[in-house]
Amino acid sequence: MVIFKKINEIKSYLSLQAAKGDKIGFIPTMGALHAGHISLIQKAKESNMLPVCSIFVNPTQFNDKRDLEKYPVSIDADIELLLNAGCGVLFLPDVEEIYPGGESHTRTYDFGYLDTILEGAKRPGHFKGVGQVVGRLLEIIGPNELYLGQKDYQQCMVIRKLAARMGLENLNIIFCKTIRESDGLAMSSRNRRLSEPQRAVAGLIYQCLVSIQSKQNISDFAIVKKECEDLLTAKGFEPDYIAIADARDLTLLEDYNGNIPMIALIAAKIGEIRLIDNMLL
């Protein structure tokens, strides 16, 4: 695996690889890697792509700076995981490299409706920051395929709109299934911050998603939503939202609609840790 910290160096290297016929499969991350990230590397390899991973904790997407300060960092362990997974290239830039003119001088994008609901409503400015950094990374890496984990479904939709805004019609964006722990908890870097008692109940979010899915033909969503809210609250969670939406564009739904593809989405805090998850219905 080749590691780069400078934009000009990685761009030169990837240009040479492209000239040799390599196709680039890009996996952007913020580090603290786990099996979910590694599954994206494996997807790129299965598609005969040169797997290129970035690790950059992007300051502009944290609306709560305390969350940024507590974000887990484990570069040495991350590098070992990527080596064992067969990653070809790792990009490890610092903040000045990504934002040489300062964070406020980087291009931003309008995501419209997607920025007003769910994560957009609960974390003002979050998707603006996501657009800033992913836009920069796409310009630098110039991938053929982009691999994203479905756990951050709304973010996936935002990045798909970002690619359209950037005119990247030839970029193939692949949403990959969420990788879960044995109790259903979606793998996330934030899980490392859970205490043992919190971790013991964290799988309830997945159980709620399963309940939403299984009751779609036998109950009103409002009833199922209240059941999930009560269950989570009883176990110490503070639910931010429990919602169902059109999976194609995230239009929020009042009730189940069997005529369209749907997705259920949950965000809930336990202590200081905020967990999100979703499930296609």
N, C-alpha and C positions, 0 to 999 in steps of 0.2 A: 504494500500500500504506500502510495506517495502522499506526503503531507505538505500542504501549502498554506502560507499565512498572508501572502501578497496577491492582489488581484492580477497584476500583470504577469506574474509567474504561472498562476493556474490557467489563465486564459491562453498563454503561449503553449503550455503543455497540452491542454485539451484541443487546441487547434491542430497540433501535430497528430494527436490520436485520431481526430476526425478525418484528417488527410489519409490516414492508414485504413480508414473504413469503419472505425469504431462508432457505435451509437451510444449516446450518453443517457443513462437513467439516473435521475437526480432525486435525492432524499434529503430535504432540508430538515434539520432538527435543532433543538436547543440543548442537546446533550442529556446527561443523566439517562443514558440509553437503557432499554430493556428489550424483551423479546418481541414486542410490537414493532419497534424500529428495525430490529434484525430481520423480521419477516418482510419488510419493504426492500431491504438489500437482496434478500433471496428472490423476491419477485423480479427485481431488475436482472438478476443473473439468469433466471428462468427465461426471460425474454431476450437473452443474449445481448444485454446492454452492458456497458462499462459502468459499474455502480460508483457514483460520485455522491458522497455525503458531506453535508456541512454541519458544523456545530457552532452556533452563535446565539448567545442569550441576548435577545433583542430588547433593549430598554424601552423602545417606543410603544411596545404593545402591552406594557404593564400600567394599567390605570391606577394601581395601588403600588407605590414604590416599595412598601414593606414586603410585598409579595416578591418583587424583584430581588431584594436583599436576601430573602430566604430561599430563593430558587436553588435546588441542589446542583452542585457542580462536581463532576467526577471524571475529569479528562483522561487520566491514566487508565481507569477501568473502561472508559468508552473506547479508547484506542485499541485496547486488547480485544474487546468485543467485536469491533469492526475488522480487525485483523483476522480473527477466527472465522468471521462470516464471509471473508473473501471480498471485502470492499476494495475497490481499486484506487480511489482518490479520496482524500479528506481535506476539506477546506476549513481552516481554523482562523478566521480573521478576528481582529480586535475592532472595537467600536469606531476608532478613527479611520480604519480601512473601509468600513461599510458606509460611514457617514463623514467623509473627509471635510465637507463644508459645514458640518454640524447637522443635527437631526432635523432642524426646522427648514433646512435648505434642500431636503430630499423630496422628490415628487410624491404627491399623494393622489389617491383615487377615490372616486365617489361610487359607493356600493349600493346606494339607494335603499330600498326596502330592507335588504339584508342587514343593514347597519342600524335598523330601528327596532328590531325584535330580539327576544331571547338574549343571547350573549351580547349583541349590539346594545340592547337597552340596559342590561345589567352592568356592562363594562364599557362605559363611554370612552371612545378613542381607541379601543382595543383593535378593531379591524383596520382602522387607519394605520396603526403601527404594523399590523400584519402585512398590509398592502405595501407599505414602505419597504420592509425588509425583503419580502418575497420578490417584489419587483426588482430590487437591486440584485438579488441572487440569480434570478432568471436572466438578467442582462449579462451577468458575469459568467455563468455556467453555460448558458445556451443549450439546454438539454433537448433531447428528442422526446423523452418521456419523463413525467413527473409523478412520483409515487406519494400518496397521502393516506394517512390512516383515517378510517371512517369514524373513529371515536369523536373527532372534531368535525362533525358533519357540516355544521354551519360555516366553519372555516374553510372546508373543502369547497363549498359553494362560492364563498367569497373569492378564493383563489382562482376558481374557474372563471368568474367574472373578471378578475384582474387580468388573466391571460387574454381574454377577449378585448379588454380595454387597451392592452399593450399590442394588440394586433398579432398575437401568437397563434394564428389559426392552425399551424402545423404541429403545435405542441400537444402530445397525447397525455391527458391527465387521467390517472388511474386511481380510483378510490379503492383501498384495500380493506378487507374485513378487520374488525376490531379483535385484537388478541386479548384473551381473558385469563384471569386466575381461576383456580379450580372452583371457587365459589361464585364465579361469574363477574367479579369486579374487573372492570376494564383496566388494562395495564396503563399506567401513567407515571410520569416522573414524580408527580406530586404525591403518589402513594407512599413514597419513602418518608414523608413527613407525618404519616399517621401513627399515633400511639397504638399499642397493642389492643386496648379496648376499642378504639376507633376502627382499627383494621378488622376486628371481629364482627362488626356490624356493617361494614362498608358494602358488603355484597347485597344488602337490601335494595340498593338502587337497581341492580340487575333484576332482582326478584320483582320489583315494581314494573319494570319494562316487560317482563314476561307476563305479568298479570294484565297489563294494558293490551298486549298482543292477544292473549288467550281469550279475553272477554269481549273482543270487538264485535262478535256476532250475537252476544247474549246480554249485553248491558249498555246503558248510555255512558259516554265517556265521562260526563260530569260525576257520575257515581263512582266510577273506577278511579278517577283523579282524586276524589275526596278520600277514598280508601287508602290510596298511596300516600297522600299528605299525612293522614292520621298515623299510618305505620311508621313513616320516616320520623315524624315529630316525636312519637313515643320512644324512639330509640336514640334521640338526641340530635337529630338532623334539623337544620333550618332550610326547608325547600325554597329555592329561588323561583323555579318554575317547573311545572309538569305539563307538557303540551303534546298535541299531535298536529301534524302539518302535512301538506302535500309534499311528498319527497322530491318532486321535480323542481320546486322553486321556494319551498318553505312557507307557502301561504298557510297561516294558522287556521285550524279547523275547530269549530265548536263541538262537533261530534264526529264519530266514525263515518267514513264515506267509502263504501266498498267498490266504487267505480273508478277510483284513482289510487296510485301508489302512495302509501302513507308512511310516515315515520313518527315514532314517539321519542321525545327528548326530555331529559331530566337534568336539572342542576340543583345541587344541594350542598350546604356547608355542614361540616361537623367540626366543631372547634373553629380553628382558623383556616382549615383546609377546605377548599371548594372543589367538589368533584362533579364532572359532567359525564353523560353517557347517552346513548340513543339506540334504537332498534328499528329496523325496517319491519313494517307490519305486513 
